Structure formats: C-alpha cells, structure tokens
C-alpha cells in the first residue's frame, strides 16, 4: 500500500514540475515582449484610500421632465438630419 502512495506522489510531482516549466516559459515570453524597445511601461497605480462615493442628489420630477424633453428634441433633430442626408 505504501508503494502506491509513493508512486502517486511521484506522478503528481512530475506533473507539477512540467506545469512549472510551462509557466516559466510563458513568463519568459512575456518578459521578452515587455523588454523590447518601444514597449510602453506604465508605473503601478498608487494606492487609493477607501473614500466613500459622493451621494447623488435626487432629481426632481420637473428636472426629469426637462431632460426628457431636451432628449426628445435632440433625437427628433438627429433623425431628421439623417433622413435628409439619405434623401
């Protein structure tokens, strides 16, 4: 019974070593691409403190209605211009 455990562990070790070799090749390929001249490197983004998001002010019904009317007029004008361009 001990022999089967040992052989299983050896097999798992071989698989992990092959996986590590594959990962090392991929890392090498990425490094070679990044080390080429002309490759832009960006610095790591600085850590941002956890700031609460500013609360949105609710929009009144009148404000929503005004936005709705402006957008309807905008799209009406845009569709008319598109129809005129087609004709």
DSSP file (Angstrom, degrees, kcal/mol; ACC not computed):
  #  RESIDUE AA STRUCTURE BP1 BP2  ACC     N-H-->O    O-->H-N    N-H-->O    O-->H-N    TCO  KAPPA ALPHA  PHI   PSI    X-CA   Y-CA   Z-CA
    1    1 A X     >        0   0    0      0, 0.0     4,-1.5     0, 0.0     3,-0.2   0.000 360.0 360.0 360.0 -37.6    0.0    0.0    0.0
    2    2 A X  H  >  +     0   0    0      1,-0.2     4,-2.2     2,-0.2     5,-0.1   0.827 360.0  58.6 -65.1 -31.5    2.9    2.4    0.8
    3    3 A X  H  > S+     0   0    0      1,-0.2     4,-2.6     2,-0.2    -1,-0.2   0.879 103.4  50.9 -67.1 -37.7    4.3    1.8   -2.7
    4    4 A X  H  > S+     0   0    0     -3,-0.2     4,-2.1     2,-0.2    -1,-0.2   0.883 110.3  49.2 -68.9 -36.6    1.1    3.0   -4.4
    5    5 A X  H  X S+     0   0    0     -4,-1.5     4,-2.4     2,-0.2    -2,-0.2   0.922 112.6  48.7 -65.2 -43.7    1.0    6.2   -2.3
    6    6 A X  H  X S+     0   0    0     -4,-2.2     4,-2.5     1,-0.2    -2,-0.2   0.921 112.0  47.5 -63.5 -44.7    4.7    6.9   -3.2
    7    7 A X  H  X S+     0   0    0     -4,-2.6     4,-2.3     1,-0.2    -1,-0.2   0.878 111.6  51.3 -66.4 -35.7    4.1    6.3   -6.9
    8    8 A X  H  X S+     0   0    0     -4,-2.1     4,-2.3     2,-0.2    -1,-0.2   0.910 111.2  47.8 -65.1 -42.2    1.1    8.6   -6.8
    9    9 A X  H  X S+     0   0    0     -4,-2.4     4,-2.3     2,-0.2    -2,-0.2   0.894 111.3  50.4 -66.5 -39.4    3.1   11.3   -5.1
   10   10 A X  H  X S+     0   0    0     -4,-2.5     4,-2.4     2,-0.2    -2,-0.2   0.908 110.7  49.7 -64.1 -41.2    5.9   10.9   -7.6
   11   11 A X  H  X S+     0   0    0     -4,-2.3     4,-2.2     2,-0.2    -2,-0.2   0.918 111.3  48.5 -63.5 -43.7    3.5   11.2  -10.5
   12   12 A X  H  X S+     0   0    0     -4,-2.3     4,-2.3     1,-0.2    -1,-0.2   0.892 110.5  52.3 -63.1 -39.6    1.9   14.3   -9.0
   13   13 A X  H  X S+     0   0    0     -4,-2.3     4,-2.3     2,-0.2    -2,-0.2   0.908 108.5  49.9 -63.5 -43.0    5.4   15.8   -8.5
   14   14 A X  H  X S+     0   0    0     -4,-2.4     4,-2.2     1,-0.2    -1,-0.2   0.912 111.3  49.5 -61.8 -42.2    6.3   15.2  -12.2
   15   15 A X  H  X S+     0   0    0     -4,-2.2     4,-2.2     1,-0.2    -2,-0.2   0.909 111.2  48.7 -64.0 -41.9    3.1   16.8  -13.3
   16   16 A X  H  X S+     0   0    0     -4,-2.3     4,-2.4     1,-0.2    -1,-0.2   0.880 109.9  51.8 -66.5 -37.4    3.7   19.8  -11.1
   17   17 A X  H  X S+     0   0    0     -4,-2.3     4,-2.1     2,-0.2    -1,-0.2   0.898 110.0  49.1 -66.2 -39.8    7.2   20.2  -12.4
   18   18 A X  H  X S+     0   0    0     -4,-2.2     4,-2.2     2,-0.2    -2,-0.2   0.908 111.0  50.6 -64.0 -40.7    6.0   20.1  -16.0
   19   19 A X  H  X S+     0   0    0     -4,-2.2     4,-2.4     1,-0.2    -2,-0.2   0.909 109.2  51.0 -62.6 -42.2    3.4   22.7  -15.2
   20   20 A X  H  X S+     0   0    0     -4,-2.4     4,-2.6     1,-0.2    -1,-0.2   0.899 109.2  50.8 -63.1 -40.4    6.1   24.9  -13.6
   21   21 A X  H  X S+     0   0    0     -4,-2.1     4,-2.1     2,-0.2    -1,-0.2   0.906 110.5  49.5 -62.9 -41.6    8.3   24.6  -16.7
   22   22 A X  H  X S+     0   0    0     -4,-2.2     4,-2.0     2,-0.2    -2,-0.2   0.918 112.3  47.3 -63.4 -43.8    5.3   25.6  -18.9
   23   23 A X  H  X S+     0   0    0     -4,-2.4     4,-2.5     1,-0.2    -2,-0.2   0.898 109.6  53.6 -65.5 -40.5    4.6   28.6  -16.7
   24   24 A X  H  X S+     0   0    0     -4,-2.6     4,-2.3     1,-0.2    -1,-0.2   0.885 108.0  50.8 -61.9 -38.4    8.3   29.6  -16.7
   25   25 A X  H  X S+     0   0    0     -4,-2.1     4,-2.2     2,-0.2    -1,-0.2   0.916 110.8  48.5 -64.9 -42.0    8.3   29.5  -20.5
   26   26 A X  H  X S+     0   0    0     -4,-2.0     4,-2.2     2,-0.2    -2,-0.2   0.899 110.9  50.3 -65.1 -40.3    5.2   31.8  -20.6
   27   27 A X  H  X S+     0   0    0     -4,-2.5     4,-2.5     1,-0.2    -1,-0.2   0.918 110.3  50.7 -63.0 -42.9    6.8   34.2  -18.1
   28   28 A X  H  X S+     0   0    0     -4,-2.3     4,-2.3     1,-0.2    -2,-0.2   0.898 109.3  50.6 -61.4 -41.0    9.9   34.3  -20.2
   29   29 A X  H  X S+     0   0    0     -4,-2.2     4,-1.7     2,-0.2    -1,-0.2   0.916 111.4  47.8 -64.4 -42.5    7.9   35.1  -23.4
   30   30 A X  H  X S+     0   0    0     -4,-2.2     4,-2.4     1,-0.2    -2,-0.2   0.904 111.5  50.6 -65.1 -40.8    6.0   37.9  -21.6
   31   31 A X  H  X S+     0   0    0     -4,-2.5     4,-2.1     1,-0.2    -1,-0.2   0.893 107.8  52.8 -64.8 -38.3    9.2   39.4  -20.3
   32   32 A X  H  < S+     0   0    0     -4,-2.3     4,-0.4     1,-0.2    -1,-0.2   0.884 110.6  47.6 -66.2 -35.4   10.8   39.3  -23.7
   33   33 A X  H >< S+     0   0    0     -4,-1.7     3,-0.9     1,-0.2    -2,-0.2   0.920 113.8  47.0 -68.0 -43.1    7.9   41.2  -25.2
   34   34 A X  H 3< S+     0   0    0     -4,-2.4    -2,-0.2     1,-0.2    -1,-0.2   0.788 108.7  55.4 -70.5 -26.9    7.9   43.7  -22.4
   35   35 A X  T 3< S+     0   0    0     -4,-2.1    -1,-0.2    -5,-0.2    -2,-0.2   0.518  82.4 110.4 -85.0  -4.9   11.7   44.2  -22.6
   36   36 A X  S X  S-     0   0    0     -3,-0.9     3,-1.6    -4,-0.4    -3,-0.0  -0.411  81.7 -98.7 -69.2 145.6   11.6   45.1  -26.3
   37   37 A X  T 3  S+     0   0    0      1,-0.2    -1,-0.1    -2,-0.1     3,-0.1  -0.344 108.3  31.0 -63.0 145.2   12.4   48.8  -27.2
   38   38 A X  T 3  S+     0   0    0      1,-0.3     2,-0.6    -3,-0.1    -1,-0.2   0.347  81.9 132.4  90.2  -7.4    9.3   50.9  -27.7
   39   39 A X    <   -     0   0    0     -3,-1.6    -1,-0.3    -5,-0.1     2,-0.3  -0.685  57.5-129.3 -80.4 121.9    7.1   48.9  -25.3
   40   40 A X        -     0   0    0     -2,-0.6     2,-0.5    -3,-0.1    -1,-0.1  -0.513  20.6-160.6 -73.8 132.0    5.4   51.4  -23.1
   41   41 A X        -     0   0    0     -2,-0.3     2,-0.4     0, 0.0    -1,-0.0  -0.954   2.1-159.8-113.2 131.7    5.7   50.7  -19.4
   42   42 A X        -     0   0    0     -2,-0.5     3,-0.1     3,-0.0    -2,-0.0  -0.908  21.3-117.6-110.5 137.8    3.3   52.3  -17.1
   43   43 A X        -     0   0    0     -2,-0.4     3,-0.1     1,-0.1     2,-0.0  -0.317  42.6 -88.6 -68.4 156.0    4.0   52.7  -13.4
   44   44 A X        -     0   0    0      1,-0.1     2,-0.1     3,-0.0    -1,-0.1  -0.353  50.3-103.0 -62.6 143.4    1.8   50.9  -10.9
   45   45 A X        -     0   0    0      1,-0.1    -1,-0.1    -3,-0.1     3,-0.1  -0.459  40.4-108.2 -70.4 139.9   -1.2   52.9   -9.9
   46   46 A X        -     0   0    0     -2,-0.1     2,-0.2     1,-0.1    -1,-0.1  -0.312  40.4 -94.2 -67.2 151.3   -0.8   54.5   -6.5
   47   47 A X        -     0   0    0     -3,-0.1     2,-0.5     1,-0.1    -1,-0.1  -0.448  38.9-145.3 -67.2 133.3   -3.0   53.0   -3.7
   48   48 A X        -     0   0    0     -2,-0.2    -1,-0.1    -3,-0.1     2,-0.0  -0.857  15.0-122.0-101.9 133.1   -6.2   54.9   -3.3
   49   49 A X        -     0   0    0     -2,-0.5     2,-1.1     1,-0.1    -1,-0.0  -0.380  37.8 -95.8 -67.9 152.6   -7.6   55.3    0.1
   50   50 A X        +     0   0    0     -2,-0.0     2,-0.4     0, 0.0    -1,-0.1  -0.580  54.0 177.3 -72.4 102.3  -11.1   54.0    0.6
   51   51 A X        -     0   0    0     -2,-1.1     2,-0.1     3,-0.0     3,-0.1  -0.882  31.0-116.5-106.9 138.9  -13.2   57.0    0.1
   52   52 A X        -     0   0    0     -2,-0.4     2,-0.1     1,-0.1     3,-0.1  -0.474  36.3-106.9 -69.8 145.5  -17.0   56.9    0.2
   53   53 A X        -     0   0    0     -2,-0.1     2,-0.1     1,-0.1    -1,-0.1  -0.452  38.6-103.8 -68.9 142.7  -18.6   57.8   -3.1
   54   54 A X        -     0   0    0     -2,-0.1     2,-0.2     1,-0.1    -1,-0.1  -0.447  41.1-110.7 -66.6 142.0  -20.3   61.1   -3.0
   55   55 A X        -     0   0    0     -2,-0.1     2,-0.3     1,-0.1    -1,-0.1  -0.490  27.4-123.2 -74.8 141.5  -24.1   60.7   -2.7
   56   56 A X        -     0   0    0     -2,-0.2     2,-0.4    -3,-0.0    -1,-0.1  -0.630  20.9-125.2 -81.9 140.7  -26.2   61.7   -5.8
   57   57 A X        -     0   0    0     -2,-0.3     2,-0.0     1,-0.1    -1,-0.0  -0.690  32.3-109.5 -82.6 138.6  -28.8   64.2   -5.3
   58   58 A X        -     0   0    0     -2,-0.4     2,-0.4     1,-0.1    -1,-0.1  -0.367  29.0-123.0 -67.4 147.5  -32.2   63.0   -6.4
   59   59 A X        -     0   0    0      1,-0.1    -1,-0.1    -2,-0.0    -3,-0.0  -0.763  24.2-126.0 -93.0 134.2  -33.6   64.6   -9.5
   60   60 A X     >  -     0   0    0     -2,-0.4     4,-2.4     1,-0.1     5,-0.2  -0.284  23.0-110.1 -73.5 163.8  -37.0   66.3   -9.2
   61   61 A X  H  > S+     0   0    0      1,-0.2     4,-2.3     2,-0.2     5,-0.2   0.881 120.1  52.6 -61.4 -38.7  -39.9   65.3  -11.4
   62   62 A X  H  > S+     0   0    0      2,-0.2     4,-2.2     1,-0.2    -1,-0.2   0.894 108.9  49.1 -66.6 -38.9  -39.6   68.7  -13.2
   63   63 A X  H  > S+     0   0    0      2,-0.2     4,-2.4     1,-0.2    -2,-0.2   0.910 111.2  49.7 -66.6 -41.7  -35.9   68.2  -13.8
   64   64 A X  H  X S+     0   0    0     -4,-2.4     4,-2.5     1,-0.2    -2,-0.2   0.908 110.9  50.2 -61.7 -41.7  -36.6   64.7  -15.2
   65   65 A X  H  X S+     0   0    0     -4,-2.3     4,-2.4     2,-0.2    -2,-0.2   0.903 110.1  49.9 -63.8 -41.6  -39.3   66.1  -17.5
   66   66 A X  H  X S+     0   0    0     -4,-2.2     4,-2.3     2,-0.2    -2,-0.2   0.914 111.8  47.8 -63.8 -43.2  -36.9   68.9  -18.7
   67   67 A X  H  X S+     0   0    0     -4,-2.4     4,-2.5     1,-0.2     5,-0.2   0.918 111.3  52.0 -63.4 -42.4  -34.2   66.3  -19.5
   68   68 A X  H  X S+     0   0    0     -4,-2.5     4,-2.4     1,-0.2    -2,-0.2   0.918 110.1  47.6 -60.1 -45.3  -36.8   64.1  -21.3
   69   69 A X  H  X S+     0   0    0     -4,-2.4     4,-2.3     1,-0.2    -1,-0.2   0.911 111.6  50.2 -64.6 -42.2  -38.0   67.0  -23.4
   70   70 A X  H  X S+     0   0    0     -4,-2.3     4,-2.3     1,-0.2    -2,-0.2   0.917 112.4  47.2 -61.9 -42.5  -34.4   68.0  -24.4
   71   71 A X  H  X S+     0   0    0     -4,-2.5     4,-2.6     2,-0.2     5,-0.2   0.879 110.4  51.8 -69.6 -37.4  -33.5   64.4  -25.4
   72   72 A X  H  X S+     0   0    0     -4,-2.4     4,-2.2    -5,-0.2    -1,-0.2   0.920 112.0  46.8 -63.1 -42.5  -36.7   64.0  -27.4
   73   73 A X  H  X S+     0   0    0     -4,-2.3     4,-2.4     2,-0.2    -2,-0.2   0.907 111.7  52.1 -64.9 -41.1  -35.9   67.2  -29.3
   74   74 A X  H  X S+     0   0    0     -4,-2.3     4,-2.3     1,-0.2    -2,-0.2   0.939 113.0  42.9 -59.8 -49.1  -32.3   66.1  -29.8
   75   75 A X  H  X S+     0   0    0     -4,-2.6     4,-2.7     2,-0.2     5,-0.2   0.851 111.9  54.1 -70.4 -33.6  -33.3   62.7  -31.2
   76   76 A X  H  X S+     0   0    0     -4,-2.2     4,-2.0    -5,-0.2    -1,-0.2   0.934 112.2  44.7 -62.9 -44.9  -36.0   64.2  -33.4
   77   77 A X  H  X S+     0   0    0     -4,-2.4     4,-2.2     2,-0.2    -2,-0.2   0.896 113.7  50.3 -65.2 -41.6  -33.5   66.7  -34.9
   78   78 A X  H  X S+     0   0    0     -4,-2.3     4,-2.1     2,-0.2    -2,-0.2   0.912 110.9  47.8 -65.9 -43.2  -30.9   63.9  -35.3
   79   79 A X  H  X S+     0   0    0     -4,-2.7     4,-2.4     2,-0.2    -1,-0.2   0.878 110.9  52.3 -66.1 -37.0  -33.3   61.6  -37.1
   80   80 A X  H  X S+     0   0    0     -4,-2.0     4,-2.2    -5,-0.2    -1,-0.2   0.905 109.8  48.8 -65.2 -40.8  -34.5   64.4  -39.4
   81   81 A X  H  X S+     0   0    0     -4,-2.2     4,-2.1     2,-0.2    -2,-0.2   0.883 111.7  49.4 -65.4 -38.9  -30.9   65.2  -40.3
   82   82 A X  H  X S+     0   0    0     -4,-2.1     4,-1.7     2,-0.2    -2,-0.2   0.902 111.5  48.6 -67.3 -40.5  -30.2   61.5  -41.0
   83   83 A X  H  X S+     0   0    0     -4,-2.4     4,-1.7     1,-0.2    -2,-0.2   0.886 111.5  50.2 -66.3 -37.9  -33.3   61.3  -43.2
   84   84 A X  H  < S+     0   0    0     -4,-2.2    -2,-0.2     1,-0.2    -1,-0.2   0.883 108.9  52.1 -66.5 -38.9  -32.3   64.4  -45.1
   85   85 A X  H  < S+     0   0    0     -4,-2.1    -1,-0.2     1,-0.2    -2,-0.2   0.842 109.4  50.2 -67.3 -33.5  -28.8   63.0  -45.7
   86   86 A X  H  <        0   0    0     -4,-1.7    -1,-0.2     1,-0.2    -2,-0.2   0.865 360.0 360.0 -70.4 -36.6  -30.3   59.8  -47.1
   87   87 A X     <        0   0    0     -4,-1.7    -1,-0.2    -5,-0.1    -2,-0.2   0.476 360.0 360.0 -77.9 360.0  -32.6   61.7  -49.5
